[in-house]
Structures are given as C-alpha cells and as structure tokens.
Amino acid sequence: MVKFYPFEIPGRRGGLVGYADVRVGDILIRGVKLMRNRFGGYFVQMPSAQSGDRTYEVVEVLSRDLLEEIRRKVVDLYKERFKI
C-alpha cells in the first residue's frame, strides 16, 4: 500500500516531488520523500530527523532489493496518478 502526497518544490538539480506513506508487510513508513534528479530520474529518501545541525535517518533500509521495491512502488504510483 502506498499513499502519495504531492508537494513539488523545484530545485536547481531536480527537487522534491512529494511525500509517500509506504506499507511493507506489517510496517508503515511515513514521510518517504520522492525526489527528481536533474536528469529526470527519481529516487527516494527515507524519513530523517534533525538534531542541531546534523540530520539522521529515522529509517534505514539495509536491503538494496527492498529499497528498490519501495522506490518502484512510489514512482509507479506517482506516474500513474499524474499521467507522467
């Protein structure tokens, strides 16, 4: 299950396209960022928190395959919903 919340902020090298809540098994990951790079490709950033001047990942996906599955689900939903 994926819920997508569009929130486009253009940047010099791409930018934030939106946020997603992604369910993986019995775990719900809220606040996954969908980013567009300057070449038009998409990638995801896991939720993070800031403490002082440092930023820490709240969720770290150790499996490359799982990270790719999450990215694919979020990008596919975004493209389907916005007909890209």
Residue frames relative to the residue before (quaternion, step in Angstrom):
aa qw qx qy qz dx dy dz
M 1.0000 0.0000 0.0000 0.0000 0.00 0.00 0.00
V 0.0038 0.7808 -0.6238 0.0331 3.54 -0.97 0.92
K 0.0901 -0.7399 0.6634 0.0658 3.56 -1.04 0.86
F 0.1524 -0.8085 0.5662 0.0510 3.56 -0.87 0.98
Y 0.1163 -0.7781 0.6164 0.0332 3.54 -1.00 0.94
P 0.2943 -0.7824 0.5176 0.1825 3.62 -0.26 1.21
F 0.1197 0.7643 -0.6196 0.1328 3.53 -1.00 0.89
E 0.0360 0.8660 -0.4968 0.0437 3.55 0.54 1.15
I 0.0181 0.7538 -0.6550 0.0506 3.52 -0.86 1.11
P 0.2922 -0.7757 0.5279 0.1852 3.58 -0.37 1.16
G 0.0918 -0.7816 0.6159 0.0364 3.52 -1.12 0.72
R 0.6908 -0.4738 0.3373 0.4295 3.53 -1.26 0.19
R 0.7901 0.2884 -0.1398 0.5225 3.55 0.97 -0.80
G 0.7588 -0.1765 0.1499 0.6088 3.58 1.17 0.26
G 0.1183 -0.8345 0.5218 0.1316 3.55 -0.46 -1.13
L 0.6707 -0.4826 0.3942 0.4022 3.48 -1.41 0.02
V 0.2306 -0.7779 0.5745 0.1077 3.56 -0.85 1.02
G 0.7503 -0.3068 0.2133 0.5454 3.58 1.02 -0.74
Y 0.4586 -0.6406 0.5425 0.2916 3.47 -1.44 -0.08
A 0.1097 -0.7865 0.6043 0.0648 3.56 -1.19 0.55
D 0.2442 -0.6877 0.6581 0.1854 3.49 -1.32 0.53
V 0.0807 -0.8261 0.5573 -0.0218 3.57 -0.58 1.17
R 0.2012 -0.7606 0.6065 0.1147 3.56 -0.88 0.96
V 0.0243 -0.7642 0.6437 -0.0308 3.53 -0.88 1.07
G 0.8023 -0.0928 0.0154 0.5895 3.56 -0.21 1.26
D 0.7777 -0.2702 0.2361 0.5162 3.56 -0.72 -1.11
I 0.6029 0.5480 -0.3550 0.4585 3.60 1.23 0.29
L 0.1637 -0.7614 0.6217 0.0834 3.57 -0.97 0.93
I 0.1304 -0.7788 0.6117 0.0476 3.55 -0.72 1.12
R 0.1422 -0.8036 0.5761 0.0451 3.58 -0.52 1.21
G 0.8219 0.3046 -0.2032 0.4364 3.53 -1.15 0.68
V 0.2916 0.7244 -0.5596 0.2778 3.58 1.05 0.72
K 0.2861 -0.7739 0.5426 0.1576 3.59 -0.74 1.04
L 0.2019 -0.7289 0.6386 0.1416 3.56 -1.06 0.82
M 0.0846 -0.8109 0.5788 -0.0163 3.54 -0.65 1.20
R 0.2403 -0.7280 0.6196 0.1686 3.56 -1.18 0.63
N 0.3205 -0.7472 0.5450 0.2049 3.56 -0.84 0.94
R 0.7006 -0.5007 0.3092 0.4035 3.58 -1.23 0.26
F 0.6658 0.4841 -0.3019 0.4808 3.60 1.25 -0.29
G 0.6152 -0.5824 0.3322 0.4147 3.60 1.30 0.05
G 0.5375 0.6093 -0.4126 0.4118 3.60 1.25 0.01
Y 0.3589 -0.7333 0.5423 0.1982 3.56 -1.29 0.30
F 0.0309 0.7648 -0.6435 0.0006 3.53 -1.21 0.61
V 0.3593 -0.7247 0.5452 0.2203 3.55 -1.26 0.38
Q 0.1704 -0.7307 0.6483 0.1295 3.51 -1.30 0.53
M 0.4237 -0.7005 0.5159 0.2524 3.54 -0.87 0.96
P 0.6601 -0.5148 0.3591 0.4128 3.59 -1.19 0.47
S 0.0720 -0.7964 0.6003 0.0170 3.55 -1.08 0.75
A 0.2231 -0.7434 0.6144 0.1416 3.54 -1.32 0.33
Q 0.2928 -0.7569 0.5589 0.1704 3.53 -1.10 0.68
S 0.0379 -0.7644 0.6436 -0.0034 3.52 -1.03 0.90
G 0.7997 -0.0330 -0.0299 0.5987 3.54 -0.31 1.25
D 0.7523 -0.3337 0.2612 0.5045 3.56 -0.68 -1.06
R 0.6040 0.5343 -0.3625 0.4673 3.59 1.25 0.35
T 0.2352 -0.7505 0.6026 0.1352 3.55 -1.17 0.68
Y 0.1209 -0.7974 0.5907 0.0256 3.55 -0.93 1.00
E 0.4497 -0.6533 0.5312 0.2980 3.57 -1.05 0.75
V 0.3491 -0.7254 0.5579 0.2017 3.56 -0.93 0.95
V 0.7658 0.1647 -0.0777 0.6168 3.56 1.11 -0.78
E 0.0596 -0.7836 0.6181 0.0185 3.55 -0.86 0.97
V 0.2091 -0.7721 0.5910 0.1040 3.56 -0.67 1.12
L 0.2591 -0.8110 0.5113 0.1170 3.55 -0.49 1.21
S 0.6815 0.4655 -0.2808 0.4899 3.57 1.16 -0.57
R 0.4276 -0.7098 0.5047 0.2421 3.56 -0.71 1.08
D 0.6348 0.5359 -0.3202 0.4552 3.57 1.06 -0.78
L 0.6626 0.4934 -0.3054 0.4735 3.58 0.96 -0.82
L 0.6338 0.5217 -0.3284 0.4673 3.58 0.98 -0.78
E 0.6537 0.4976 -0.3072 0.4803 3.59 0.99 -0.81
E 0.6268 0.5284 -0.3369 0.4630 3.60 1.03 -0.73
I 0.6471 0.5035 -0.3133 0.4791 3.59 0.97 -0.84
R 0.6487 0.5188 -0.3153 0.4589 3.59 0.90 -0.91
R 0.6685 0.5100 -0.3006 0.4502 3.56 0.88 -0.96
K 0.6517 0.5162 -0.3188 0.4552 3.61 0.91 -0.87
V 0.6869 0.4824 -0.2860 0.4623 3.57 0.86 -0.96
V 0.6753 0.4861 -0.2993 0.4670 3.60 0.86 -0.92
D 0.6508 0.5185 -0.3247 0.4497 3.61 0.91 -0.85
L 0.6531 0.4989 -0.3154 0.4743 3.59 0.95 -0.84
Y 0.6412 0.5251 -0.3220 0.4576 3.59 0.94 -0.87
K 0.6919 0.4737 -0.2826 0.4659 3.59 0.83 -0.97
E 0.6473 0.5155 -0.3163 0.4639 3.59 1.01 -0.79
R 0.7007 0.4822 -0.2745 0.4486 3.58 0.84 -0.97
F 0.7941 0.2971 -0.1444 0.5101 3.59 0.94 -0.84
K 0.4267 -0.7564 0.4192 0.2647 3.57 1.32 0.41
I 0.3127 0.7510 -0.5130 0.2737 3.55 0.86 1.02
